[in-house]
């Protein structure tokens, strides 16, 4: 994975640098910036985590689309503006889960498959 790909992945998952560095990289934002700038080699565990998040995201999208195809009625997906709001509904999930959900909700909305609520 190149530095530009890492940045694209982070943005795709709607992660801020501080969130990515803490919850994916287990490091500080400055180190993450160095990876994205190409000043340091991206660790394998970061690359694997990002690829795993991409797979989880696609699996969830596929499951939601399958559900949409079998659903009668409105297609609404919750969009949580804050992690605190997300935690009220999903108390066991993490910041990464929230950002992944937001990324999925946004894509489904722009595909015209779901309405944000």
Buried (B, 14 or more C-beta within 10 A) or exposed (E): BEBEEBBBBBEBBBBBBEBBBBBBBEBEBEBBBBBBEEEEEBBEEBBEBBEEBBEBBEEBBEEBEEEEEEEEEEBEBBBBEEBEEBBEEBEEBEBBBBBBBBBBBBBBBEEEBBEEE
